[in-house]
Amino acid sequence: MDENINEEVKKETVKRTVTLQGKTMTLVGDEIKVGMTAPDFKVVDNEMLPLKFSRSFKGRIAVISVVPSLDTTVCDLQTRRFNKEAEALGPNVNVLTISMDLPFAQKRWCGAAGVNRIRTFSDYQKADFGKTYGVLIKELRLLARAVFIVDRDGIVKYAKIMPEVAKEPNYTEVLNAVKALM
C-alpha cells in the first residue's frame, strides 16, 4: 500500500520543463506520448467560435503545430512552413496551429501572411489544450513549441515538444511521420 502512495507522490513531483533562451520554464499538464489516444480539447477559432477537436477532426489525420505567439519570428516561420507543406499533404491531412494569441490577432496575422491552407485556433480562454497536452508554460501562460500528429483513429503517432522554445521543429521528421500515415 505504501508503495502505491510513494509512486503517486513521485508522479506528482516530476516536473517537465523547457527552456526559453536558456531560462528554465515549467510545463503544466501530463506528457502526451506516441500510442496514446489523443485527448480531446476545446479551443476557439478566428471567428470566436468554440471548436472541440473530437467533433471537428474525427476520422482525419491532424497535424497540430503549437506555437507561443504568431507575432514572433520562429512562430511565424513555423506557421508559414506548415502552411506551405499543407498543400502537398492534400485534403486528407488537416494542419492546425494553436497558440494563446487572441483570435483577432490570429485572423489579422493569417491575412497579412497569406496563410490560408491551415487553420489557426486560440487557447486563450481556459488553456484547455495547453493543460491537456502538457504544453502550457506556467511562468508565461503561453504554449511551448510542439508538434503532435494524430491519425484517423485518434491515436497520437508523433509527439515532440521542443526542449528550447526558440528553436523550430524538425520539419523533415514531422513530414515523414505524416506521410507514413497517408
C-alpha positions in Angstrom: 0.0 0.0 0.0 2.8 2.4 0.9 4.5 1.7 -2.4 1.4 3.0 -4.3 1.3 6.2 -2.3 5.1 6.7 -2.9 4.6 6.2 -6.6 1.8 8.8 -6.7 3.9 11.3 -4.8 6.8 10.6 -7.3 4.4 11.2 -10.2 3.2 14.5 -8.8 6.7 15.8 -8.1 8.1 15.1 -11.6 8.5 18.4 -13.3 8.6 18.7 -17.0 10.5 21.7 -18.3 11.6 23.5 -21.4 13.9 26.4 -21.8 13.2 29.8 -23.4 16.5 31.4 -24.5 18.2 29.3 -21.8 15.9 30.1 -18.9 14.1 27.0 -17.5 10.3 27.1 -17.7 7.8 24.6 -16.1 5.2 22.8 -18.2 1.7 22.2 -16.8 -0.2 19.0 -17.6 0.7 15.4 -18.4 3.0 14.4 -21.1 1.4 13.1 -24.3 3.1 10.0 -25.7 3.0 8.2 -29.0 0.5 5.4 -28.9 -1.9 7.2 -26.6 -5.5 8.1 -27.6 -5.4 11.8 -28.4 -7.0 13.7 -25.6 -10.0 15.9 -26.6 -9.7 19.6 -26.1 -11.6 22.8 -26.8 -10.2 25.9 -28.5 -11.7 29.0 -30.3 -11.4 29.6 -34.0 -10.7 33.0 -35.6 -14.4 33.9 -35.5 -14.6 33.3 -31.7 -16.5 30.0 -32.3 -15.7 27.1 -30.0 -14.2 24.0 -31.5 -14.0 20.6 -30.0 -11.2 18.5 -31.5 -13.0 15.2 -31.4 -16.0 16.5 -33.3 -14.2 18.5 -36.0 -11.3 16.2 -36.9 -12.6 12.7 -36.2 -11.6 10.2 -38.9 -8.9 12.5 -40.3 -5.2 12.9 -39.9 -4.3 16.0 -37.9 -1.0 17.8 -37.6 -1.2 20.1 -34.5 1.5 22.7 -34.7 1.8 24.5 -31.4 3.5 27.9 -31.1 3.8 30.6 -28.3 2.7 33.5 -30.5 2.3 34.0 -34.2 3.8 37.5 -33.9 7.3 36.2 -33.1 9.9 35.2 -35.6 10.2 31.5 -35.1 6.4 31.0 -34.7 5.9 33.0 -37.9 8.5 30.8 -39.7 6.9 27.6 -38.4 3.4 28.5 -39.3 4.3 29.7 -42.8 6.3 26.5 -43.4 3.4 24.2 -42.3 1.0 26.4 -44.5 3.3 25.7 -47.5 3.5 22.0 -46.7 -0.3 21.6 -46.2 -1.0 21.9 -49.9 1.3 19.0 -50.8 -0.2 16.9 -48.0 -3.6 17.1 -49.6 -7.1 17.3 -48.3 -6.9 14.2 -46.0 -4.5 15.9 -43.7 -5.6 18.8 -41.5 -2.9 21.2 -40.3 -3.8 23.2 -37.2 -1.8 25.9 -35.5 -2.7 26.5 -31.8 -1.4 29.5 -29.8 -2.5 31.7 -26.9 -2.9 34.6 -29.3 -6.3 36.2 -29.4 -8.5 35.1 -32.3 -8.5 38.6 -33.7 -4.7 38.7 -33.8 -4.6 35.2 -35.4 -7.0 36.3 -38.1 -5.0 39.5 -38.8 -1.7 37.6 -38.9 -3.1 35.0 -41.3 -4.4 37.7 -43.6 -1.1 39.6 -43.6 1.0 36.5 -44.0 -1.2 35.0 -46.7 -1.7 31.8 -44.6 -4.8 30.1 -46.0 -4.1 26.3 -46.1 -4.0 25.7 -42.3 -6.4 26.7 -39.6 -5.4 28.7 -36.5 -7.0 28.2 -33.1 -6.7 30.1 -29.9 -6.3 28.5 -26.4 -6.5 31.9 -24.6 -9.8 31.3 -22.7 -9.1 28.3 -20.5 -5.8 27.0 -21.7 -7.6 23.7 -22.2 -5.3 22.5 -25.0 -2.2 23.6 -23.2 -3.1 21.8 -20.0 -4.4 18.7 -21.7 -1.4 18.3 -23.9 1.1 19.3 -21.3 2.5 22.3 -23.2 1.3 25.2 -21.0 4.3 27.2 -19.7 3.4 28.0 -16.1 5.5 31.1 -15.8 4.3 32.8 -19.0 0.8 31.3 -19.7 2.0 30.7 -23.2 2.2 27.4 -25.0 5.6 25.6 -25.6 6.6 24.9 -29.2 5.5 21.4 -30.1 4.1 19.2 -32.9 1.6 16.4 -32.5 0.3 14.1 -35.2 -3.0 12.3 -34.6 -4.1 9.5 -37.0 -7.5 8.8 -38.4 -8.3 6.5 -35.4 -7.5 9.3 -32.9 -4.1 7.8 -31.9 -1.1 10.0 -31.3 1.6 9.0 -33.8 4.1 11.8 -33.2 4.6 13.9 -30.2 7.5 16.3 -29.9 7.9 19.3 -27.5 10.9 21.4 -28.5 13.3 21.5 -25.5 14.2 25.1 -26.4 11.1 27.1 -27.2 13.0 29.4 -29.5 14.0 26.5 -31.9 12.0 25.3 -34.9 10.8 21.7 -35.1 12.5 19.2 -37.4 10.2 19.6 -40.4 11.6 16.6 -42.3 10.9 14.3 -39.3 7.3 15.7 -39.0 6.6 15.4 -42.7 7.9 11.9 -42.9 5.7 10.9 -39.9 2.6 12.4 -41.7 3.4 10.7 -45.0 3.8 7.3 -43.2 0.1 7.6 -42.3 -1.1 8.5 -45.8 
